[in-house]
Each structure stands twice: as structure tokens, then as C-alpha cells.
Amino acid sequence: MMNKKTFSEHGQALVIVALVMIGLIGITGLAIDGSIVLADRRHAQNAADTSALAGALAKIQAQESVSELEARIPMRLAALDRAESNGYTNNLITSTVEIYTCDEVDASCAAPYAGDSDYVQVVITSHVNTYFAGVIGIPRLHNRVQALALADDDDTGPMFDGNAIVALAPTGKGCDGEFIVGGSGTVTIKGGGMFVNSDNTVDDMGSTTCGAFVQDGCKTTLDFIDGGGITSVGNINLNKNCSGNLEGPMQEGVAQIDFPPDLVLPQPDECGTAGKIETIDSETVRIYPGYYDNVPPKAAGKANVVMQPGNYCVDDFKVSSKTAVSGSDVFIYILSGGEFDFSGGVMELDSSGIEPYKNYLTYVAPPASGFTDCKITGNASTKFTGTIFAPYCNITINGSSDPEGIHSQIIGYTVKLNGDNSLYIEYDPGENGEDVQPPQIGLAH
């Protein structure tokens, strides 16, 4: 009888267990290494974000005293310091930190930021030692992150794109129009155009023109010198019975400006102090900055009123034909609900040179309700310099003036040109208020 051989399978189970354990340990190791790398990536991204912001802030601060190119030195130093404080020392062994503006050759900014010097790019490359992946020949893993931060210095430039006359009313009123050119004279605008913010798209109705911009009659000639033209959100409708006496380029459908405007000039401190009146002689008084219910002051009772330099806070500014008002380096703040009527026999005013009213001649504060009526009547003795900013006024411009007369940017809610003689308005950005946007810093996404 033959003996049967038996084989034990106990050893095979041990081998399988060992192999499984190796796999589990490997997976656990890779998970640990992966978690470390992911944690480092999050930390590197946070470091890049804060570094870019620090660099952007340093760049803007430096540009107050040095050129944009020179400002990149403190920008890089600030960004490197912030990265180092977060553990990325740029030692080229554990980490590399690169700082550029997006217009630099070595920058890798994607569109739409590529080529824009207002954006700061920080790129952090980190090298993370592994614990378990080294067993399979991976001693290090790498992270590369980037951040972009806007470093937009204050944007200073002409208000409302350098248009000489602006009507800010945002909605149409049918055939009335929000910007009307009428009268029977020649209106010459030098150095700027006309902007109509109304979305009024009412088209011709019979022989009467309607829309945002309206030509009222055929007796007015409109000329633009040194650029300019008519731009409008709504329709520009010319009187079809006229023979093209409104010259200059015309464009409809432009982007609308928000109303009320973002720019609000602060009430001057002088509103809390009564103004002083000083009698010079039988015909002349001198008035000093402060609050007045009326200018010229009724208490003055003189033909000539001389405004001393400074800020004036006024309920109503109305000049009669028998009064002459003059003043240099003045700013006139019309209180809420007030209005102005610059229609005197002689008016010679030039704007303040002191911030925040620099190159502003007049500002009309927002009324509690409705809109006020304001008037400018030019004549041979009229001389204005500086922005007349009256976004809550329906402004009528009458009369006449010569090239030395009205050097003002005129901004109202609605505007009507109604000159019967030659009306000449010259706009020079250097003589008028500027639109100043504060510096902007922020991460780009």
C-alpha cells in the first residue's frame, strides 16, 4: 500500500499577508507624502497672494516719489520679505520666489494681464522632501503657484472724457430733449466736445426733432475747434429743415455714465462760519470766505463786489445786471436746493487752487428733491475759469462771450444753449477739475 503525501498551505497565507501589508504601507506612505505636498501647496498659494499684495502696496507707495520703473525695487523687496516671513526664503534649495510686473519679459502673466505694468506677479516654486516616495526613487515633490495683484496708481484725468459741456440726465423726456441747441447765434467750442448721457431714443416726429440731443431751429451755427463733437447715449436728431449748420463728428449709442455721479465734493468748513463784509468805498465791498444766504450779499448794497480767495458756502448766487462780481482763487459751494444765475453785468471769477476743490469754480450740492434751474449769461465782460459742476441743475447758457471769456467745463443735469450772439467756450483740462480715482490694490482672479 502506497503512502499519500500531503502539502501544507499555511506558508502561502503568510506571503499574501506580507504582500498586502507592503501595498498598504506604500499607499499609506504616498497618502502621507501627498497630504504634505497638498498642505504645502495651500500654504505656498497663501504666501504668494500676500506677497503679491505687499509688492503692489509698496509699488504704489514708491510711485509717489519715484518713477514706475524705480518703484519695482521696493516692490520686489516687500514681496520677498513677505514670502520669507511665510517660510519661502528664495534660497534656491527649498524654494524659489520670482517677482515681476506683467509687462516684463520673464513674466508669465496670462491674458488679459499680460503686458500690463499695473499687475504684480509672484511665482513661488517649493521643493518638498518625501518620506515614503523616496523608496521608489522620488526623493522630492514640487509645487509651483502664482498670484497676481493689481497695483493701480491713482488715475487722474479730465472729467467725463474731456467734454466741454455735459448733460448727465440718464433718461429721456420725449421731444423736450436733454441737450438742446437753439437760439440764433454762433456757438464755438474749443478743446472739447458735448456729451449727452440720456438714453432718449425718441425719433423724428413730423418736422420736429426729438431725442437726447435736439436742434431747436436753424439759426444756430455750432463749430468745434481742436477736436470735439457730439457724443450721445441716445439719439442725436437734427432739424430736418436745416442745412447742416451743426458741424463736427457725431456718435450715438455710447456707454452711459451712472447717475448720480460718483464724484461728490465735500462741504467746506467755511459753511459753519458767517462770511465777513468789508466796505471799501461808496461803490465797492470786499467779502471774505464763509457762509452767505445770498451772493452778492443784500446787506452790501454796492455795485462792485470783490470776493477774496477761499471757499464760499452760499444758498443762492444771483448777480443782477447792475452788479459787478470779481474774485480770484475762489470756490463757490451752492447748498442743497440752491441755484446760481451768473447773469450780471460784469463777472470775473477764477477757480480755487486748493484741494479738494482745485480748478473747481462752482459745485451745486444734491437737492432734497427735484432739480434746480441755473443760468449762465455771457457778455463781453464775462470771464470764468474752472469747472462749473452742477449735476442737479437744468442749465441754460445764454448771451455771448469771446475767446477770453468762458474757460469752464460746464456739467449739468440738462443743458440748453440759447445764445443770440457769438458764444465761445474754451475747455483746457489744466484749468478745470480732474477726475481722481484712488489707488486700487487687490488680487486678480
For each residue, the residues with C-beta under 8 A, 3 or more apart:
1:
2:
3:
4:
5:
6:
7:
8: 11
9: 12 13
10: 13 14
11: 8 14 15
12: 9 15 16
13: 9 10 16 17
14: 10 11 17 18
15: 11 12 18 19
16: 12 13 19 20
17: 13 14 20 21
18: 14 15 21 22
19: 15 16 22 23
20: 16 17 23 24
21: 17 18 24 25
22: 18 19 25 26
23: 19 20 26 27
24: 20 21 27 28
25: 21 22 28 29 132
26: 22 23 29 30 132 135 136
27: 23 24 30 31
28: 24 25 31 32 132
29: 25 26 32 33 131 132 133 135
30: 26 27 33 34 132 133
31: 27 28 34 35
32: 28 29 35 36 131 132
33: 29 30 36 37 130 131 132 133 141
34: 30 31 37 38
35: 31 32 38 39
36: 32 33 39 40 128 130 131
37: 33 34 40 41 128 141 143
38: 34 35 41 42
39: 35 36 42 43
40: 36 37 43 44 126 128 143
41: 37 38 44 45 143 145
42: 38 39 45 46
43: 39 40 46 47 86 87
44: 40 41 47 48 88 95 124 126 143 145
45: 41 42 48 49 145 147
46: 42 43 49 50 86
47: 43 44 50 51 82 83 86 87 88 124
48: 44 45 51 52 83 122 123 124 145 146 147
49: 45 46 52 53 147 149 443
50: 46 47 53 54 82 86
51: 47 48 54 55 79 80 82 83 86 97 99 122 124 147
52: 48 49 55 56 79 120 121 122 147 148 149 443
53: 49 50 56 57 149 441 442 443
54: 50 51 57 58 78 79 81 82
55: 51 52 58 59 75 76 78 79 82 99 120 122 149 151
56: 52 53 59 60 75 120 149 150 151 441
57: 53 54 60 61 78 151 441
58: 54 55 61 62 71 74 75 77 78 79
59: 55 56 62 63 68 71 72 74 75 101 120 151
60: 56 57 63 64 71 151 152 153 439 441
61: 57 58 64 74
62: 58 59 65 66 70 71 73 74 75
63: 59 60 66 67 68 71 153
64: 60 61
65: 62
66: 62 63 70 71
67: 63 70 71
68: 59 63 71 72 117 153
69: 72
70: 62 66 67 73
71: 58 59 60 62 63 66 67 68 74 75
72: 59 68 69 75 76 101
73: 62 70 76 77
74: 58 59 61 62 71 77 78
75: 55 56 58 59 62 71 72 78 79 99 101 120 151
76: 55 72 73 79 80 99
77: 58 73 74 80 81
78: 54 55 57 58 74 75 81 82
79: 51 52 54 55 58 75 76 82 83 97 99 120 122
80: 51 76 77 83 84 90 97 99
81: 54 77 78 84 85
82: 47 50 51 54 55 78 79 85 86
83: 47 48 51 79 80 86 88 89 90 95 97 122 124
84: 80 81 87 88 89 90
85: 81 82
86: 43 46 47 50 51 82 83
87: 43 47 84 95
88: 44 47 83 84 94 95 97 124 126
89: 83 84 94 95
90: 80 83 84 95 96 97
91: 94 95
92: 95 96
93: 127
94: 88 89 91 126 127
95: 44 83 87 88 89 90 91 92 124 125 126 127
96: 90 92 123 124 125
97: 51 79 80 83 88 90 122 123 124
98: 106 121 122 123 124 125
99: 51 55 75 76 79 80 120 121 122 123
100: 104 106 107 109 120 121 123
101: 59 72 75 104 107 116 117 118 119 120 121
102: 107 109 113 114 115 116 117 118 119 120 121 148
103: 107 115 116 117
104: 100 101 107
105:
106: 98 100
107: 100 101 102 103 104 114 121
108: 121 123 146
109: 100 102 113 114 115 116 119 121 148
110: 113 114
111: 114
112: 116
113: 102 109 110 116 119 121 148 444
114: 102 107 109 110 111
115: 102 103 109
116: 101 102 103 109 112 113 119
117: 68 101 102 103
118: 101 102 150 151 152 153
119: 101 102 109 113 116 148 149 150 151 444
120: 52 55 56 59 75 79 99 100 101 102 148 149 150 151
121: 52 98 99 100 101 102 107 108 109 113 146 147 148
122: 48 51 52 55 79 83 97 98 99 146 147 149
123: 48 96 97 98 99 100 108 144 145 146
124: 44 47 48 51 83 88 95 96 97 98 143 144 145 146
125: 95 96 98 142 143 144
126: 40 44 88 94 95 142 143 144
127: 93 94 95 140 141 142
128: 36 37 40 140 141 142 143
129: 139 140
130: 33 36 133 134 138 139 140 141
131: 29 32 33 36 134
132: 25 26 28 29 30 32 33 135
133: 29 30 33 130 136 138 139 141
134: 130 131 137 138 139
135: 26 29 132
136: 26 133
137: 134
138: 130 133 134 141
139: 129 130 133 134
140: 127 128 129 130
141: 33 37 127 128 130 133 138
142: 125 126 127 128
143: 37 40 41 44 124 125 126 128
144: 123 124 125 126
145: 41 44 45 48 123 124
146: 48 108 121 122 123 124
147: 45 48 49 51 52 121 122 443
148: 52 102 109 113 119 120 121 443 444
149: 49 52 53 55 56 119 120 122 441 442 443 444
150: 56 118 119 120 440 441 442 443 444
151: 55 56 57 59 60 75 118 119 120 439 441
152: 60 118 155 439 440 441
153: 60 63 68 118 439
154: 436 437 438 439
155: 152 435 436 437
156: 434 435 436 437
157: 162 429 434 435
158: 161 162 409 429 432 434 435
159: 162 166 263 387 389 409 411 432 433 434 435
160: 163 166 195 257 409 411 435
161: 158 195
162: 157 158 159 191 192 193 427 429
163: 160 166 192 193 194 195 228 231 409 427
164: 189 190 191 192 193 194 228 409 410 425 426 427
165: 179 189 192 194 195 397 409 410 411 415 417 425
166: 159 160 163 194 195 197 409 410 411 412 415
167: 178 179 194 195 196 197 198 412 413 414 415
168: 197 257 259 261 391 411 412 413
169: 173 178 197 198 259 413 414
170: 197 198 199 233 256 257 259
171: 198 199 200
172: 178 198 199 200 201 202 211 212 234
173: 169 176 177 178 200
174: 200 202 210
175: 202 205 208 209 210 214
176: 173 180 214
177: 173 180 200 210 211 212 213 214 216
178: 167 169 172 173 196 197 198 200 212 213 234 414 415
179: 165 167 194 196 198 212 213 214 232 414 415 416
180: 176 177 213 214 216 414 415 416 417 418
181: 187 213 214 215 216 220 222 246 416 417
182: 215 216 217 219 220 416 417 418
183: 187 217 219 220 398 417 418 419 420
184: 217 219 220 420
185: 219 220 221 400 419 420 421 422 423
186: 220 221 222 223 419 421 422 423
187: 181 183 220 221 222 223 417 419 423 425
188: 223 224 225 422 423 424 425
189: 164 165 192 193 194 222 223 224 225 228 425 427
190: 164 224 225 226 228 403 424 425 426 427
191: 162 164 225 226 227 228 426 427 428 429
192: 162 163 164 165 189 227 228 409 427
193: 162 163 164 189 224 227 228 229 230 231 248
194: 163 164 165 166 167 179 189 213 228 229 230 231
195: 160 161 163 165 166 167 231 232
196: 167 178 179 212 213 230 231 232 233 234 236
197: 166 167 168 169 170 178 233 256 257 259
198: 167 169 170 171 172 178 179 212 232 233 234
199: 170 171 172 212 233 234 256
200: 171 172 173 174 177 178 210 211 212 234 235
201: 172 211 212 234 235
202: 172 174 175 205 210 211 235
203: 210 211 235 237
204: 208 209 210 237 240
205: 175 202 208 210
206:
207: 239 240 241
208: 175 204 205 239
209: 175 204 214 215 237 238 239 240
210: 174 175 177 200 202 203 204 205 214 235 237
211: 172 177 200 201 202 203 214 232 234 235 236 237
212: 172 177 178 179 196 198 199 200 201 232 233 234 235 236
213: 177 178 179 180 181 194 196 230 232 234 235 236 237
214: 175 176 177 179 180 181 209 210 211 237
215: 181 182 209 218 220 237 238 239 242 246
216: 177 180 181 182 220 239
217: 182 183 184 220 239 242
218: 215 239 241 242 243 245
219: 182 183 184 185
220: 181 182 183 184 185 186 187 215 216 217 245 246 417 419
221: 185 186 187 245 246 247
222: 181 186 187 189 245 246 247 248
223: 186 187 188 189 247 248
224: 188 189 190 193 227 228 229 247 248
225: 188 189 190 191 228
226: 190 191
227: 191 192 193 224
228: 163 164 189 190 191 192 193 194 224 225 248
229: 193 194 224 248 249 250 251
230: 193 194 196 213 236 246 248 249 250 251
231: 163 193 194 195 196 250 251 254
232: 179 195 196 198 211 212 213 235 236 250 251 252 253 254
233: 170 196 197 198 199 212 252 253 254 255 256
234: 172 178 196 198 199 200 201 211 212 213 252
235: 200 201 202 203 210 211 212 213 232 252
236: 196 211 212 213 230 232 250 251 252
237: 203 204 209 210 211 213 214 215
238: 209 215 242 244 246
239: 207 208 209 215 216 217 218 242
240: 204 207 209
241: 207 218
242: 215 217 218 238 239 245 246
243: 218
244: 238 247
245: 218 220 221 222 242
246: 181 215 220 221 222 230 238 242
247: 221 222 223 224 244
248: 193 222 223 224 228 229 230
249: 229 230
250: 229 230 231 232 236
251: 229 230 231 232 236 254
252: 232 233 234 235 236
253: 232 233
254: 231 232 233 251
255: 233
256: 170 197 199 233
257: 160 168 170 197 261
258: 261 262
259: 168 169 170 197 391
260: 264 366 391 392
261: 168 257 258 264 391
262: 258
263: 159 389 435
264: 260 261 366
265: 333 356 357 360 363 389
266: 356
267: 271 313 333 335 365
268: 271 311 313 331 333 357
269: 272 273 311
270: 273 275 289 290 291 310 311 312 313
271: 267 268 291 313 333 335
272: 269 291
273: 269 270 290 291
274: 290 291 292
275: 270 287 288 289 290 291 292 297 312
276: 287 288 290
277: 285 286 287 288 297 299 300
278: 285 286 287 288
279: 284 285 286 300 302
280: 284 285 286 306
281: 284
282: 302
283: 302 303 304
284: 279 280 281 302 303 304 305 306
285: 277 278 279 280 297 300 302 304 305 306
286: 277 278 279 280 306 308
287: 275 276 277 278 292 295 296 297 300 305 306 307 308 312
288: 275 276 277 278 308 310
289: 270 275 308 309 310 311 312
290: 270 273 274 275 276 312 313
291: 270 271 272 273 274 275 313 314
292: 274 275 287 295 297 312 313 314 315
293: 297 314 315 316
294: 297 298 314 315 316 317 318
295: 287 292 305 307 312 314 316 317 318 325 332
296: 287 300 302 305 319 323 325
297: 275 277 285 287 292 293 294 300 305
298: 294 301
299: 277
300: 277 279 285 287 296 297 305
301: 298
302: 279 282 283 284 285 296 305
303: 283 284 322 323 324
304: 283 284 285 323 324 326
305: 284 285 287 295 296 297 300 302 323 324 325 326
306: 280 284 285 286 287 326 327
307: 287 295 312 325 326 327 330 349
308: 286 287 288 289 327 330
309: 289 327 328 329 330 352
310: 270 288 289 329 330 331 352
311: 268 269 270 289 330 331 333 352 357
312: 270 275 287 289 290 292 295 307 330 331 332 333
313: 267 268 270 271 290 291 292 333 335
314: 291 292 293 294 295 317 332 333 334 335 338
315: 292 293 294 334 335 337 338
316: 293 294 295 334 338 339 340
317: 294 295 314 332 334 338 339 340 341 342 362
318: 294 295 339 340 341 343
319: 296 323 325 341 342 343 344 347
320: 323 343 344 345
321: 343 344 345
322: 303 345
323: 296 303 304 305 319 320 344 345 346
324: 303 304 305 344 345 346 347 381
325: 295 296 305 307 319 344 346 347 348 349
326: 304 305 306 307 346 347 348 349
327: 306 307 308 309 330 348 349 350
328: 309 349 350
329: 309 310 350 351 352 353 354
330: 307 308 309 310 311 312 327 349 350 351 352 361
331: 268 310 311 312 351 352 354 357 360 361 362 363
332: 295 312 314 317 340 349 361 362 363
333: 265 267 268 271 311 312 313 314 362 363 365
334: 314 315 316 317 338 339 340 362 363 364 365 390
335: 267 271 313 314 315 338 365
336: 365 366 367 368
337: 315 367 368 372
338: 314 315 316 317 334 335 364 365 372
339: 316 317 318 334 364 372 373 374 393
340: 316 317 318 332 334 362 364 374 375 390 393
341: 317 318 319 374 375 377
342: 317 319 347 375 376 377 382 384
343: 318 319 320 321 375 376 377 398 399
344: 319 320 321 323 324 325 347
345: 320 321 322 323 324 379 381
346: 323 324 325 326 381 382
347: 319 324 325 326 342 344 381 382 383 384
348: 325 326 327 381 382 383
349: 307 325 326 327 328 330 332 361 383 384 385 386
350: 327 328 329 330 361 383 384 385 386
351: 329 330 331 357 358 359 360 361 385 386 387 431 432 433
352: 309 310 311 329 330 331 357 358 359 360 361 386
353: 329 358 359
354: 329 331 357 358
355: 358
356: 265 266
357: 265 268 311 331 351 352 354 360 363
358: 351 352 353 354 355 433 434
359: 351 352 353 386 387 430 431 432 433 434
360: 265 331 351 352 357 363 386 387 389 433
361: 330 331 332 349 350 351 352 384 385 386 387 388 408
362: 317 331 332 333 334 340 386 387 388 389 390
363: 265 331 332 333 334 357 360 389 390
364: 334 338 339 340 372 374 389 390 391 392 393
365: 267 333 334 335 336 338 392
366: 260 264 336 391 392
367: 336 337 370 371 372 392
368: 336 337
369:
370: 367
371: 367 392 393 394 413
372: 337 338 339 364 367 392 393 394
373: 339 393 394 396
374: 339 340 341 364 390 393 394 395 396 412
375: 340 341 342 343 395 396 397 398
376: 342 343 384 388 395 396 397 398 399 406 410
377: 341 342 343 382 397 398 399
378: 382 397 398 399 400 401 405 406 419 423
379: 345 382 399 400 401
380: 400 401 402 405
381: 324 345 346 347 348
382: 342 346 347 348 377 378 379 399 401 405 406
383: 347 348 349 350 404 405 406 407
384: 342 347 349 350 361 376 388 405 406 407 408
385: 349 350 351 361 407 408 431
386: 349 350 351 352 359 360 361 362 407 408 431 432 433
387: 159 351 359 360 361 362 408 409 410 411 432 433
388: 361 362 376 384 408 409 410 411
389: 159 263 265 360 362 363 364 411 433
390: 334 340 362 363 364 374 393 395 410 411 412 413
391: 168 259 260 261 364 366 411 412 413
392: 260 364 365 366 367 371 372 413
393: 339 340 364 371 372 373 374 390 412 413
394: 371 372 373 374 412 413 414 416
395: 374 375 376 390 410 412 413 414 415 416
396: 373 374 375 376 415 416 418
397: 165 375 376 377 378 410 415 416 417 418 419 423
398: 183 343 375 376 377 378 418 419 420
399: 343 376 377 378 379 382 419 420 421 423
400: 185 378 379 380 419 420 421 422 423
401: 378 379 380 382 405 406 422 423 424 425
402: 380 405 422 424
403: 190 424 426
404: 383
405: 378 380 382 383 384 401 402 424
406: 376 378 382 383 384 401 410 423 424 425 426
407: 383 384 385 386 426 427 428 431
408: 361 384 385 386 387 388 425 427 432
409: 158 159 160 163 164 165 166 192 387 388 427 432 433
410: 164 165 166 376 387 388 390 395 397 406 415 425
411: 159 160 165 166 168 387 388 389 390 391
412: 166 167 168 374 390 391 393 394 395 415
413: 167 168 169 371 390 391 392 393 394 395
414: 167 169 178 179 180 394 395
415: 165 166 167 178 179 180 395 396 397 410 412
416: 179 180 181 182 394 395 396 397
417: 165 180 181 182 183 187 220 397 423
418: 180 182 183 396 397 398
419: 183 185 186 187 220 378 397 398 399 400 422 423
420: 183 184 185 398 399 400
421: 185 186 399 400
422: 185 186 188 400 401 402 419
423: 185 186 187 188 378 397 399 400 401 406 417 419
424: 188 190 401 402 403 405 406
425: 164 165 187 188 189 190 401 406 408 410
426: 164 190 191 403 406 407
427: 162 163 164 189 190 191 192 407 408 409 432
428: 191 407 431 432
429: 157 158 162 191 432 434
430: 359
431: 351 359 385 386 407 428
432: 158 159 351 359 386 387 408 409 427 428 429
433: 159 351 358 359 360 386 387 389 409
434: 156 157 158 159 358 359 429
435: 155 156 157 158 159 160 263
436: 154 155 156
437: 154 155 156 440
438: 154
439: 60 151 152 153 154
440: 150 152 437
441: 53 56 57 60 149 150 151 152
442: 53 149 150
443: 49 52 53 147 148 149 150
444: 113 119 148 149 150
445:
